[in-house]
Amino acid sequence: MTNSDVTTAECPHCAAPVAHLARGCDACGRRIEWSWIQPCRECDAPVEYAESTPTCSACRTDRSVWDGVVARVRRERPHVDLRIATDAVVHPSDAGFVAHAGDPRGQRADYRRPLPDGAGVHVKEFADRYEVHWDRVDPTEDFLGHVLADAPHWLLVGGLVGVKLARWPVGPASRLAGYIKS
């Protein structure tokens, strides 16, 4: 199980890596003003998601910062994590994401949200950041499809466990095997 690639932004003042939408840079201590323009989920018009209440000027729908994060992460390859500052967005459970499991990477929790095309967004919550990527198949909609398309390493783990269990007599079969041998 390899770690996902992680993308960060650069501080405009000192070029140090910072989480996307972070309010300030730890390296130089300066405040960062963000512009985060992504297409609207409804009509593809550009929306400034760094505003406190993003609204699409074309279709007049209110958007959330998470909509902008999802639009931005979909521009990456699957499984490329986008690092987001925790204080820049509402908690994922307040934005339509559901608690779910994911590969253990030191995160506190995992959240997922299916997308209309069958793909899914996966948010990993750490103490100081969120790491967000998209999966080809959302496991809340199609678990087996997700394992096959996005997490085939679990097939290998399951196969190895199955082989070990098949070679290890359990319960009544082990007692019967003991009587037969004597």
C-alpha positions in Angstrom: 0.0 0.0 0.0 1.7 3.1 -1.2 0.9 6.6 -0.1 -1.0 8.9 -2.5 0.7 11.8 -4.1 -0.1 15.1 -2.2 -0.4 18.5 -3.8 0.1 21.7 -1.8 0.1 25.3 -2.7 3.0 27.8 -2.4 3.1 30.8 -0.2 3.1 33.9 -2.5 5.5 35.6 -0.1 8.2 33.0 0.5 7.3 30.0 -1.8 7.1 27.6 1.2 4.5 24.8 0.8 1.2 25.5 2.4 -2.2 23.7 2.5 -4.7 25.1 0.0 -6.8 27.9 1.4 -4.6 28.2 4.5 -5.1 31.6 6.2 -1.4 32.1 6.7 2.1 30.7 6.2 3.9 29.0 9.0 7.3 29.7 7.4 7.1 33.4 7.0 4.1 34.2 9.3 2.3 36.3 6.7 -1.4 36.2 5.9 -2.4 34.7 2.5 -5.3 36.1 0.4 -6.7 33.4 -1.8 -8.5 33.4 -5.2 -10.0 30.0 -6.0 -11.9 30.0 -9.2 -13.5 26.7 -10.3 -16.4 25.9 -12.6 -19.9 25.7 -11.1 -21.2 22.2 -10.6 -24.5 23.1 -12.3 -23.6 25.3 -15.3 -19.7 25.3 -15.6 -19.6 29.1 -15.2 -16.5 30.3 -13.2 -17.2 30.8 -9.4 -14.9 32.4 -6.8 -14.9 29.7 -4.1 -12.7 31.6 -1.7 -15.5 34.0 -0.9 -17.4 33.5 2.4 -20.6 32.6 0.5 -19.7 31.6 -3.1 -22.6 32.2 -5.5 -22.6 31.4 -9.2 -23.3 34.6 -11.2 -24.7 32.6 -14.1 -27.2 30.3 -12.5 -27.5 32.2 -9.2 -27.0 29.0 -7.1 -25.2 29.2 -3.7 -22.1 27.0 -3.7 -20.0 25.8 -0.8 -16.2 25.9 -0.5 -16.4 22.1 -0.6 -17.9 22.4 -4.1 -14.8 24.3 -5.2 -12.5 21.7 -3.5 -14.4 18.9 -5.4 -14.1 20.7 -8.7 -10.4 21.3 -8.1 -9.6 17.8 -7.0 -11.4 16.4 -10.1 -8.7 18.1 -12.3 -6.1 15.8 -10.8 -5.6 12.1 -11.5 -7.5 9.7 -9.2 -5.9 9.3 -5.7 -3.8 12.5 -5.9 -4.5 14.2 -2.5 -5.2 17.9 -2.3 -4.1 19.2 1.1 -6.8 21.6 2.5 -6.5 23.7 5.7 -9.1 22.6 8.2 -10.0 26.2 9.2 -10.8 27.1 5.6 -13.9 24.8 5.2 -16.7 23.5 7.3 -16.4 19.9 8.7 -17.0 17.3 6.0 -20.0 15.9 7.9 -21.7 19.3 7.6 -21.2 19.4 3.9 -22.9 16.1 2.8 -20.0 13.7 3.4 -20.6 10.5 5.3 -18.2 8.8 7.7 -16.6 5.8 6.1 -13.4 3.7 6.2 -10.2 4.1 4.3 -6.7 2.8 4.2 -5.0 3.7 7.5 -2.6 6.6 6.9 -2.6 8.2 10.3 -5.8 10.1 9.8 -8.5 10.6 12.5 -11.4 9.8 10.3 -12.5 9.3 6.7 -15.5 10.8 4.8 -16.9 10.1 1.4 -19.4 11.7 -1.0 -20.6 10.0 -4.2 -20.6 12.0 -7.4 -23.3 11.9 -10.1 -21.0 9.9 -12.5 -20.4 7.1 -10.0 -17.0 8.4 -8.9 -16.5 9.5 -5.3 -14.7 12.1 -3.2 -12.7 10.8 -0.3 -11.7 13.2 2.6 -9.1 12.1 5.1 -9.2 14.2 8.3 -5.9 14.8 10.1 -5.3 17.0 13.2 -4.2 20.0 11.1 -5.5 19.4 7.6 -7.8 17.5 5.3 -6.4 15.5 2.4 -8.9 15.1 -0.4 -8.8 12.9 -3.6 -11.3 11.3 -5.9 -11.9 7.6 -6.6 -13.0 6.1 -9.9 -15.8 4.2 -8.1 -17.5 5.4 -4.9 -17.5 2.5 -2.3 -20.7 3.8 -0.7 -22.4 3.0 -4.1 -20.4 0.0 -5.4 -18.0 -1.5 -2.9 -16.7 -4.4 -5.1 -16.3 -2.0 -8.0 -14.3 0.3 -5.8 -12.0 -2.5 -4.6 -11.4 -3.6 -8.2 -10.8 -0.1 -9.6 -9.3 1.8 -6.7 -8.1 -0.6 -4.1 -6.9 -3.8 -5.7 -4.3 -4.3 -3.0 -7.1 -5.4 -0.7 -7.8 -8.4 -3.0 -4.2 -9.5 -2.4 -4.6 -9.0 1.4 -7.9 -10.9 1.3 -6.4 -13.7 -0.7 -3.4 -14.1 1.7 -5.7 -14.2 4.7 -8.0 -16.7 2.9 -5.1 -19.0 2.2 -3.9 -18.9 5.8 -7.3 -19.6 7.1 -7.9 -22.5 4.6 -4.7 -24.2 5.8 -5.6 -23.8 9.5 -8.2 -26.2 10.8 -10.8 -24.5 13.0 -13.5 -25.7 15.4 -15.1 -29.2 14.9 -12.9 -29.9 11.8 -9.8 -29.6 13.9 -11.2 -32.0 16.6 -12.3 -34.5 13.9 -8.8 -34.3 12.3 -7.3 -35.0 15.7 -9.5 -38.2 16.2 -8.7 -39.4 12.7 -5.0 -39.1 13.2 -5.0 -41.2 16.4 
